[in-house]
Structures are given as C-alpha cells and as structure tokens.
C-alpha cells in the first residue's frame, strides 16, 4: 500500500519536477550568475575552468574528484585556474554547474574563447527516462564552443548523432594518466588466483551483477580468484544498495570472494590498482573511461565489454574484449562465461598482457602527451 501511494505521488509530481528543481536551485544559480558577470577577457594564455565549484579552482589530487572533473585537475596543475580574468573558458560536458548557461554567455560577450571537452551523450539505452533533457543542456554549450575536444571517436560519433553539427574546429584527445604515479608492481602469480578489479563507481547495478557472474564462472577453474569493488554503488541510499549487494553475494556464495574499497582520491588510486591483476570492465558503451588507462598504466590488462570507446583505448594486445550488440536503444551485456574464459586466458599469460598494457599507456596516454596537445590547442585557439 505504501509503495502504491509513493508511486502515485511520483506520478503526480513528475510533470512539475523540472519546475521544482529550478526553484530549489535558483539561489545557487543566481549567485553563480553574479559571479559570472565578473568575467573579463585577458590577453595571453589564462584559463578559467567551469567546474561544479565555479568560480573556485578544480579539485586537487588529494581531494575527491571523479569523471570529467579529473582531467581539469591535471590541466590546472600546468595551466593554473584564473578568475575573473581569462582568455579561455574550459568546460567538460559531464561536469555540471547550475549557472553554466550564464557563465558561457558572459564569457562569449567578453570575447573569451570557449573550449568544450565533450564526453558521452544521453541516449535511450543509457537513460530510459527523459534521455533528451541532458542533451538539451549539453547542446547549449556545444553550439557555443569555439573548439571541441572529443574524448574518443565514440564520443564524437555520439555527439554528431544526438547534438548535431558544430562547424568549429575539433580534435580527439584521449584522457590522460600520470604514468609516473601509476606504476606496475611485481606480484607472485603461482599458487594463487587472479584478483579482479571492478573499478570506478558502480552507478549502474548491472555492472556489479555482471562482475559477480563473471567471478562465479571463473571459480571452477581458478578457485582462488577474488574481486575488488571500488567506489559508490547505485541509488541515492548507499546503505540500502550495500545491503542489496551483500544479499547478492550471499545468494551466489561469493561473500568471502568480494571486498569493497569505497570511494578513493586520485592519490589513493594507485595503491588500489596495485592490489589487483586484471581490470574487469562490464559497463556498456563507456565513452572514454580514465579508469581503463589508469589500470593499463599500473600494468593491469582488461577483460571488457567491447563497446563504446573502450576498444579504442585498449587496442589489440592490452586485454580481451567480449563482443556485444551495438545499439543506442538498449543495453547489451557481455556473456559472463565468455568473460570468464577471457579472464583465464589473460591470467595464463599475465606477464605478456601486463607488459603490453603498461606500454600502451606510456605510448598513448601519458600526461605529458595530454599537456602538450593542450598547449598546441590553446595556441591555436588564441591565434
């Protein structure tokens, strides 16, 4: 009865939820608008980063940051945050700010160049509800950009399909990894099983459930295998989600095989990667996950869903991808048995896969390469 009442209330409120959110966010939005009005153009190279904390600086490595905000940490270390005077406003599509429209408007009015780092877009398989709404927000900035950085070829194809064309210059620059911070460590392979890592945040429940199925399918041949699960779980109430997760472990008899590490900072991340042997990446159509390049830099090959931008990152030798149906309309999950077979194959040749993963990270995704590409980009935008 209580569930039916709650469902009825949600049904009544759903049409006016956008208005309610708008009213609740008005004070913060108004404050940001007043701060954005202070933006002034400055000659030379000076960058203002549009973060959730605008006009404050991006997070430091010792502070918590995830998703698209992480690359702003790296950029700000080399190109310091400048406010209110700037020549470039740098924003990431997946980093939200309630006053983004006003910030972009004031920057454009004052001749400040807009660089958009475009991550993935919203589509029916990713968000079965009102998937168009996030794209409307992104398109406002997308259309105003003076230069677009796509995080992968997949990000570019998604943007062209769901946001449309923008005639401004563009370039693909993959997310970076600090190869000096993420280092492989030697671990004994004999007389133990592989430690699998389900990294990042588990905002979608299927990622976790698929990983459990893979572990279950792996155990008959590698009975000492185990799994580390990092980050936040799905849902607003983490206690409820953890209760569900532990119940699933009990049902599958995996309680002793799975550990949870919780959220972590960038400085804490290498230690977590170094505890594992193989990255297990089960997310469908992941656009350009830094998690994958960080794992490779730490010498972790990946067994992954061959969808989205992940195959671009891993290449042919740094892991094994399991083919799934490519679709914007529905989520297609990899076969757990095939993923388990891939885990076994990687484990049997772990030194070869590990070396290939590390080398690919060094060659393709180093922080130095990322910074150099942005220096050239900034010079080009400023003319």
N, C-alpha and C positions, 0 to 999 in steps of 0.2 A: 504494500500500500504506500509506504514512504517513498519507494523508488518511483511509483507511478505519479505521485504528487510532484516530486522533484522533476521528473521528465516533463510533466505538464507545465510547470513554471518555466523550465528552459525553453519549451516550445513557444510560450507566450512572449518571453523576453528576447528570443533570437532576432526578430526583425529590428529591435531597437538597440541591440548590443553595441553596434558601431557608435551610436549617439552617446550611450552611457560611457563608453571608453573615451570618447572625445571630451566629454565633460570632466571626467576624472583626471585626464591628462592635461587639461587646459592650463593650470598654474605652471606646471613644468614647461609646457610648450611656450607659454608667454615669456617665461624667464629666459629660455633659450633664444627666442626671437629678439629680445632686448640685447642679449649678448652678441648675437649675430650682427646686429646693426652697427657694432663697433668695428667690423672687418674693414680693413683698408689695404689697398694694394701697396706692395713694397717692391722696389727694384732689386734685381739679383735673385738668387735662389733662397727662398724661405717658404717652409711648408707648414700649413695648418692641417691637422688630421681631424676628420669628422668622426669622432668616436661616440659611444653612448654617454661619455662623460664630458663632451664638449661644453665649454672651451678648454677643459683641462687636458693635460697630456695623456697619451696612451699608457697602458699599464707597463710596469717594469717586469723583467723576467722573474723577479722574486714575488710578484703579485699574480693573482689568478687571472688568466685570460684564456679564452678558447675560441675556436673557429676562426673567422676572418680577422678578429682583433689581434691575433698573434703576430701576423706579418707587420702590423703597424708598430709593434714593439721593436722589431728588428729595424724597420725604416727609421724610427725616431732615434735610435742609437746612433745612426750615421747622418741623418738629416733631422736635426732637432725640431721639436714642435714649436711653432711660432704663432702667437696670438696677441693682439688683434691684427698685426701687420703681417701680410703674407703675399707671396706671388702665385702660390699653388694651393688649392684645397684638394686634399687627397681623401677619398672615401672608399669604403668597401661595401658592396651591395648587401652583404649578410650582416653588417653592423648597423643596428637601428638607432635612431635618435628621433625623439618626438617632434623636434623642430627642424628636421632635415630640409624640408621644403624652403623654409625661411633662410636657413643658412646658405643653401645653394643660391637662392635669389639674391641675397646681399653680396655674395661673392661675385656673381656674374655682373651685377650692377657696378661693382667697383673694379672690374677688369681683371679679377683673379681667375686664373685658369683652373678648370675642374678636371681632375683625373679620377676616373671610376675604375676600381678593381672589381670586375664582375665575376661573382661566384655562380652557383647554380640558380635556377629559377623555380617557380612553383608550377606544378602540373598535376593532373588528376591522380596519378599513382602516388605522388608524394603527399598530397593533401586532398583527401576525398571530399572535404567540405567546400568552403569558399576559396578554392585554389587561385581564383583570379585576383583576389584582393591584394596579396603580396606583390603580384606582378604589376598592378597599377601603381603601387608605391615605388617599385624599382624603376618602372618606365619613366616616371617623372625625372629621376636623376639621370637615367640612361640617355634620355633625349637632350639633356643639358650638358653632357660631358664634352670636353674638348679633346679628350683622349681616353680610350678604353683599354684597360689591361684585362685580358681574359686569362683565367687561372688554368685553363686547359682547352683543348679542342672541343671537348664535350660541353664546356661552359659556353663557348662561342656558338655552337650549334643550338643549344637550348635558348640562348638569348635571341638569336635570329628568328627562331620559331615563335617564341612567346612574347618577346618585347618589340620585335620588328627591326628595321634597318636604322642605323645611325651612320651618317656619311663621314664622321670624324675618323682620324687615324686610329689604328688599333694594333695590338701586339699580344702574343701569348707569352706570358712569363709565369712559369710554374712556381708554386710556393717553395720557399727555401728551407733549408735545415742547417743548423750550425754543426758542421761535421767535426769540429774540434770538441764540442760539448757531447755529442752523441758518438760514442766510441764502442766498438765491439770489445767484449771481454772473453777470455778463454774459459770454457766450461767443459768438464768431462762429459763425454757422450755415452760411454759404456756403463752398463749396469744401472741405467735409469731410463725414464721415459721422457718424451718431449714436454716442455712447458709451453702451452699455447697462450697467446695474449689476445684478448678481446679488448682493444684499446679505445681511447676517446671516451665519449659519453654515450650511454645506451638509451637515447631518447626514444627509440622505436623498439618496442618489445620483441619484434621478430628477430632482431639482431641477436639478442640474448638467447632466445629459444632455439634459433638455428645453431648457434655455437654449442649449446648443450647437446643437441642431436649429433653434431659432428664428434664431440668428445665421446659420446656414448658409442658411436660406430667405430671409433678409434680404439677403444679399450680392449676389445677381444684380441687384437694383435699387438697392441702396446699397452699392457695392463698398468703400467706406471705413469701413463700420461695424466696431465693435470691442466687446469685452466685458470688464468688470472683475469678477472673482470674489473675494469677501471671505470672511473667517472660516475656521473649521476645516472640514475635509472629513469625510466619513462614515468610520465604522470607528474602531477603537482605535489602529491604527498609521497615523499621518499620512504617514509616508514611503511606505508601500505604497499608500495612497489617492492620493497625489500622482503616483506612478508610473503608476497606472491612469488618472488624469486626463490626464496628458501623452500617454499612448499613445492615448487617445481623440481628443485634439487632433490628433495626427499622422495618425490614420486618416481624420479628417474634413478634413484640410488647413487647420486653424484655428490652428496653433501661433503664428503671427505676429499673430493677431487677439485673443488672450485673454491677460490678465495676472492674476496672483494677488496680492492685497494682504495676506493673512493676517489674524490677529485684530487688533482695534483697541480702544482705550479710547473712552469717551464723548467725551473732548476731541479725539480724533483723527478721530472720525467725520465732522464737517462737511467737513473737507478732502477726504475720500474722496467724499462726495456731490457736492461741487462739481466734481469731475473728470468727472462723468457728465452725461448729458442725460435719460435715461429709465430708470426703475426697471423691471426685468423680474422679476416675482414669479410663480414657477412652482409654488409649494407648494400642495398640495391641502388644503382645509379649514383653512387657517391661522386660528387662533381670533381673535387680536387683535394683530397684529404691530406693535410700535413702529417697526420698520423702515419701514413704509409711511408713517406720519405724519411721521417724520423726513425721509424723501425728499420728501414734499409740502412741508414747511416750507422745504427747500432749493430748491424750485422744480422738482422732478422729477415729472412726471406718470408714471403707471404703466400698463404693459400686464401684465395679471394673469389668473390663474385665478379666474373668478367663482364662488368657493366659500367656505365658512366665513364669517368675519366681515369679510373684506377688502372686499366690496362696500359694507358699511355705512360703512367708513372713507373710501373714495374718492369715493363719490357718483356723480353723473351726468356731471360735467364735468372731473374731475381725472385722467382716464385712460380706458382702454378695457378692459373685461373680456371674456374669452372663455368662453362658457358650457360647462359640463361637467355630467356626470350627478351629481346629489346623492345620496350614499349613505354610510351608516355602515359598509358591509360591504366596499367595495373602493375603491381609488384610481382616479380618473378624470382623465386628463391632458388638458390643452388641446391642440388641433391646432396644431402648430408653424407650419404655413402660415398659419392664421388669426392667430396671434400676430404673425407677421412682417408680415402686411398691416396689423395694428393699429400696429406699430412705424412703418411707413412713413406711415400716416395721422397719427400723433402728430407725427412728425418734420416733416411738411409744414406743420403748424400749431403748431409747438412754442411760440412766444411765447404763444399763446392758452391752450394746455393748461398751460403753466408758470405763468402768472398765476393760473389757476383753482386749481391745486394749492396754491400758496402761500396764496391767500386762504382756502381751505377749512381749511388747517392753523391759520391765525390765528384764524378764526372758531370752530372746533370743538374744537381740541386743544391750546390753549395751556397752558403750565404754570400760569399764573395761574388759569385756569378750573379746572384739576385741584385745585390747592391750596384754592381757595375751596369747591369741592364737598366736599372732605375736612374742612375746618373746620366746615362746616354739619353734616356727618355725625357728627363727633366730639361736637359739642354735643348732637346728637340722642341719640346712644348714652349719653352721660353724664347726660342728662336735665337 
